[in-house]
Amino acid sequence: MDSQEEHIKVSIRVRPFLSYNNYHPQIIRIDDEKTIHIDDSEHTITSHYDKIFSQNSSQKDVFDFVCPSVLQTLEGFNATIFAYGQTGSGKTHTIFGVGWENNELFTENSNQGIIPRAISKLFSIENEYISFNLNFLQIYNEHLYDLLSDPARAKSLRIREYKSEIFIDGLEETSISSANECMLLLSEGIKNRAVRQTRLNNQSSRSHSIFQLYVINKKGGFRRSKLSFCDLAGCERYDKEYEMNNGHINELKNINKSLSTLGMVIHALASGNKEHIPYRDSKLTRLLQDSLGGNTKTILIATISPQIEHVDTTINTLIFADRAKEIMVRVKRNEPAAMNSTEIIINLQQEIEKLKSLLSVVRVENGASELNKKVLELEQENEYLRRITENQEVEYTDVSEDSEEENHILGLSPSIGKNLLKLPDYFSSKSQKISPEPSDHENYSFLPAKTGKNTKRYVFSEDLDFCNKRETDSPFPHTKNFSTYIGTFPSESSPIRHEKFYVKNVDNSPAGRGTLAKSTKNLRSLDDLIEEKYVDEEKERKLAEAKLRKVHHRLTRLDELEAERKMKFKMDFERITYEKRKEKDKIRLELAEKERRRQIRREKRIREMQKIKKFEEARRREEMARLEAIMKIEENNKRNEEKKKEKILEQKRKLAEFNARKQIKQERGFISGAWG
Ligand SMILES: Nc1ncnc2c1ncn2[C@@H]1O[C@H](COP(=O)(O)OP(=O)(O)OP(=O)(O)O)[C@@H](O)[C@H]1O
């Protein structure tokens, strides 16, 4: 099936206020299921995600959101669900649920987190072809531990990579046949996790834990998919007011370091730069590699606290979630591995063999052990060669049989041969390897016998005169008057080995001399025989020398390699130290810059507030003046009005008086007229 590209799904879950929280203003508003607002005096932020879970959302609501991806593992897709967020914001609550201490979560209830719900869901689907394996691990202080087999955190495990797939050496994968069995193991593992009471959480996870369920579908082959749940340890700030012991500080440093690496990985992936993703900078990112950048359907649940004092961390979590939204992953259904059980077994066996051999290679590659191994091999080889050389010497010097043969060829009696200075004893001791040379060379004749390429043989005679004539003398008869000595004289200055036969002439009579001459002649024919042996020995010696040269060459090369490795290690170490220092400086600068900007913002806000206050004051004063003016005008108007009214009243009064007077006049006129 073709692969398809899709975004990582991102959701936000807001934790409710906990009972021990004091009242705090609501700074989080959720408009619809996809939009969240953060509003406080300093920030106004709006952001969109695949799903927002409010403070009232239930565990079931969250599971319903991830359920389709969980079920897709049955069809051969890999899936990962991971929770990220500030300490105490509800990651463990979301992923595992609460109440594991009392095994409360075995049966369905509202507190169950995503994992127990996923287990129940998967086991509720009856399918004879499907089986499950699981493992459960934690990353504590940058060390990996098997939560199911190593509760004491005694043995940390190592990450390996094979065919670009990440696996953990020594992590036990347990086959499970029922949901109950699975829950039991899960609860065992949960109890083994590293937790600690902190200021923000009574049961704070101090490790990142990863629970992996392998879904094996045997229908039409052997299809294996992986469902991972990851509960990350929460990021936490160093708290000066809360006394932290060294263990706590160490945990905090490791947690924050791995989370910041995760942030960098997310940042790099989101920016589309697939070239250099710093997966290897932490164990966490190494393990999440295939979830973030590989063939896996991934869901991130970012948990946030509703409290105003955590607003900065909440915003950082949202920034992290924003970046994760941008990541594209290419997902593909896993292919079936083989068609029948025999093939499956063969495939698995082959795979195991490959992995085993790979492991041994990786193991030796990972340190000086390879070098040690090679050095050991070479030492063994050296020892072997040394022994060969010694044996050759022993064989060569152990001439008891040869001397008997020689005696025989020389025609010397066995008794004479046996008296040859007891040669085997003589040569068997290293300290006496060199035969005694005749004390006075003047008295010896020097007869060159056969000369091999690397061997020179000489025959000495005590009698110079006699020896000078030896070439023309008659054959050497068997006689007890002669003793023959054989010795090997390694030359210090040259690789040529000098071998000297010297014959003592006991009987200095002419007959005796004749015998010696004959002996010498026979000796020369013996040389012919021995020469063949020397040629073989020569070959062997050459071989041994070549081997030694090779060993020497290899040792030199190993020294060079070791020097190179050390140099590379030193350079890498320096580079990493430099980068880390740079990174630290950068973070320090960023923090300082952030602090500076925050300070500027604060000052600006204070200035603005002061401006607004002044402006308000002026406005108030103006308003007061305006009101006073209005009141004055109104008073004037009122006064004028009253005056007007008085005037009118006066006029009315006057008019009334006038009218009254007029009427009186008229009445008087009328009376007088009537009288008149
Ligand atoms: N949605 C929720 N509803 C009710 N209680 C919650 C919710 N989320 C978290 N809590 C409670 O808040 C407390 C802290 O939650 P939890 O331990 O899950 O946080 P965390 O993010 O895993 O913290 P840490 O990173 O320190 O482990 C717990 O008592 C938990 O039960």
The ligand as an SDF file (V2000), in Angstrom:
LIG
                    3D

 31 33  0  0  0  0  0  0  0  0999 V2000
   -8.5480   16.5180   33.9600 N   0  0  0  0  0  0  0  0  0  0  0  0
   -8.3690   16.3490   35.2750 C   0  0  0  0  0  0  0  0  0  0  0  0
   -9.4210   16.1780   36.0790 N   0  0  0  0  0  0  0  0  0  0  0  0
   -9.2720   16.0350   37.4180 C   0  0  0  0  0  0  0  0  0  0  0  0
   -8.0590   16.0020   38.0390 N   0  0  0  0  0  0  0  0  0  0  0  0
   -6.9700   16.1620   37.2870 C   0  0  0  0  0  0  0  0  0  0  0  0
   -7.0620   16.3540   35.8760 C   0  0  0  0  0  0  0  0  0  0  0  0
   -5.8300   16.4940   35.4000 N   0  0  0  0  0  0  0  0  0  0  0  0
   -4.9990   16.3800   36.4610 C   0  0  0  0  0  0  0  0  0  0  0  0
   -5.6780   16.1790   37.5810 N   0  0  0  0  0  0  0  0  0  0  0  0
   -5.1100   16.0160   38.9150 C   0  0  0  0  0  0  0  0  0  0  0  0
   -4.0360   16.9260   39.0480 O   0  0  0  0  0  0  0  0  0  0  0  0
   -2.9500   16.3390   39.7380 C   0  0  0  0  0  0  0  0  0  0  0  0
   -1.6920   16.3800   38.8850 C   0  0  0  0  0  0  0  0  0  0  0  0
   -1.9350   15.6400   37.7220 O   0  0  0  0  0  0  0  0  0  0  0  0
   -0.8600   14.6470   37.0710 P   0  0  0  0  0  0  0  0  0  0  0  0
   -0.1180   13.9070   38.0890 O   0  0  0  0  0  0  0  0  0  0  0  0
   -1.5700   13.8820   36.0250 O   0  0  0  0  0  0  0  0  0  0  0  0
    0.0980   15.7390   36.4310 O   0  0  0  0  0  0  0  0  0  0  0  0
    1.3710   15.5020   35.5160 P   0  0  0  0  0  0  0  0  0  0  0  0
    1.2550   16.4840   34.4020 O   0  0  0  0  0  0  0  0  0  0  0  0
    1.4760   14.0990   35.1700 O   0  0  0  0  0  0  0  0  0  0  0  0
    2.5040   15.9620   36.5010 O   0  0  0  0  0  0  0  0  0  0  0  0
    4.0360   15.5200   36.5400 P   0  0  0  0  0  0  0  0  0  0  0  0
    4.6400   15.9850   35.2940 O   0  0  0  0  0  0  0  0  0  0  0  0
    4.5530   16.2610   37.7250 O   0  0  0  0  0  0  0  0  0  0  0  0
    4.0090   14.0840   36.7060 O   0  0  0  0  0  0  0  0  0  0  0  0
   -3.3850   14.9250   40.0680 C   0  0  0  0  0  0  0  0  0  0  0  0
   -3.9030   14.8940   41.3740 O   0  0  0  0  0  0  0  0  0  0  0  0
   -4.4790   14.6490   39.0760 C   0  0  0  0  0  0  0  0  0  0  0  0
   -5.4120   13.7100   39.5410 O   0  0  0  0  0  0  0  0  0  0  0  0
  1  2  1  0
  2  3  1  0
  2  7  2  0
  3  4  2  0
  4  5  1  0
  5  6  2  0
  6  7  1  0
  6 10  1  0
  7  8  1  0
  8  9  2  0
  9 10  1  0
 10 11  1  0
 11 12  1  0
 11 30  1  0
 12 13  1  0
 13 14  1  0
 13 28  1  0
 14 15  1  0
 15 16  1  0
 16 17  2  0
 16 18  1  0
 16 19  1  0
 19 20  1  0
 20 21  2  0
 20 22  1  0
 20 23  1  0
 23 24  1  0
 24 25  2  0
 24 26  1  0
 24 27  1  0
 28 29  1  0
 28 30  1  0
 30 31  1  0
M  END
$$$$
